[in-house]
Amino acid sequence: MTVPKTTGEKKDKDLLLVKDFRGYYRGIFGVVHAVDGVSLQVGEGERVGVAGESGCGKSSFAQLITGTTTPLLHYESGEVRVDGYDIWKISPEVLRKKVKCELISYVPQAMLNSLNPVKKVKEFIADMFRDRTGCSYSVKKVCEIATEHFERLNLDRSVLDLYPYELSGGMMQRSIIAISTMTTPKLLITDEPTSALDVSSQKRVIKMMIDIQRKGIIKSIVCISHDISVLNQLCNRIVIMYAGEFVESGEDVIKHPLHPYTKALMDSLLPLERETKYKPLLSIPGVVPDLRNPPHGCRFRDRCEKRMEVCNVEDPPEIVKGKRMVKCWLYK
Amino acid sequence: MGELLEIENLAKIYISGYVWTEKKVAVDDVSFSIKKSEIFCLVGESGSGKTTIGNIVLRLLKPTGGKILLDGRDIYSYDKKTYWRKVQVVFQDPYSSFNFFYTIDKPLDDAFNLLENRPSKVERKKIIRTIFKKIGMNPDEIMGKYPHQLSGGQMQRILIARSFILYPELLVADEPTSMVDASTRVAVLNELLRLKEEEKLSVLFITHDLAQAYYIGDRIAIMQKGKIVESGLVEEVIFKPKHPYTKDLIKSVPPLYEKWKL
């Protein structure tokens, strides 16, 4: 076991470093290999998107790298370093005080329920702010800080005096992202920030997230979504996840997909372009394999058109070319 | 000729409260018609009244004003069973459309109750199997399974199949793909397109996704705050929008290959 780093030494510039990381669900149903050997580096100033189908482990990944796992999800092996802290090795108290309160901010998927329904937004903010920073400011004082923060992000101040049910979905999502960045964390991790919104609020949320980063309130963003076109707008690097593994990552994944899964996924998307109506769009046949006993070898092989002999036998290697990674035998 | 559903000056006002009532106009003077073998798309933001129209057409809600005609007759002049034989629905959430205590054979079997002469058990099985084969699904893989063993896309296609036991004339599809993965979304859409071509089905397709509406639709209506602000052929509305709201909406769709300048 490695000794956890102390605050003093921060050699690597990576804000988030995930190395050969595994996290499994354990219960009466067996062991589900939800996140199975993934590696990721997120440097300062990067916006990384994780895309994939439902049930491929995106949300489990988000929970694991923030240390906020649901009851059946357990750490298995590997390491996650957030600004030098190995979050699965340090004590829960350090994890809470240092990492969760100061370094990262995690906006989970069911964020619309995360505001307190019987308190005004400003009272909720006051509670949150006191908890995170350990100060004992009055509601009024916190409200001033919040107003300033909201104004920087071009959000309406009047939200603070409302109850959560009075806000629309898009407004609530933007408020929650604003609230979660009030304590200026370094890394923002959002899980499906736009999935329940319509296109115009979606655009506003994307714009605001980029704005927060440009204004230097946060350093990096990790965004998890099933919507590739949203990630394309928001992120400058995209990682494609399939059945608990990262199959491809890089900056031009969308324009030049290499992995057969990414290609198939891109072919099934519907961009708003003139040709969309006239070219036949295809769906990917089959379903994601059961992750309780993931198949040996390539996990996509049953749905893959370019399947080879070797795919049945051996796990494909991760082939790295510059900033591009692809996990497929085709490129060996 | 060929108008299947005609909606004239439809209005729906929701009233809440007993002593101090609050009114909310959900649908405001909406008129449109759907032809035979046509996919008509209703697009709008959340809260624009799309689903209300869908529910009114399905007779799940009573309109406050206006007239809806199916085949030239008022929809309330039909007997309920006759009406639902003609008009069927696929809802947004496939996961809550099934009762998870039963295998998926049960809801399919129940659909036969709407028919006047309920076929025998053997025949019912046979019909279900042919319909599954028709929509390109392997009946052996699906029948006898529980909902949780199937993917969202499969469930949604089974719901389409279920509506086809009755051979409806109109299918109301209320955001059928919003909870389905991108990889299987196309399968649902292609299924609707095929049914339109081969079975002369008309579809009222309710969505907030302009790209889907463009892919599947013949005609489109854009809704804002209960009103239709623009309607016409999909190509014209999407590539030559006239109303400022439509223009705004189209600009907000994230393009797949270019990046916005933000």
Interface residues (C-beta under 8 A of the other chain):
Chain A: E53 S54 S168 G169 L197 D198 V199 S200 S201 Q202 K203 I206 K207 I210 D211 H226 D227 I228 S229 V230 N232 Q233 I254 K255 A264 L265 S268 L269 L270 P271 L272 E273 R274 T276 K277 L281 L282 S283 I284 V287 V288
Chain B: E45 S46 G47 S151 G152 G153 Q154 D181 A182 S183 T184 R185 V186 A187 L189 N190 H208 D209 L210 A211 Q212 Y214 Y215 V234 E235 I238 F239 D248 L249 I250 S252 V253 P254 P255 L256 Y257 K259 W260 L262
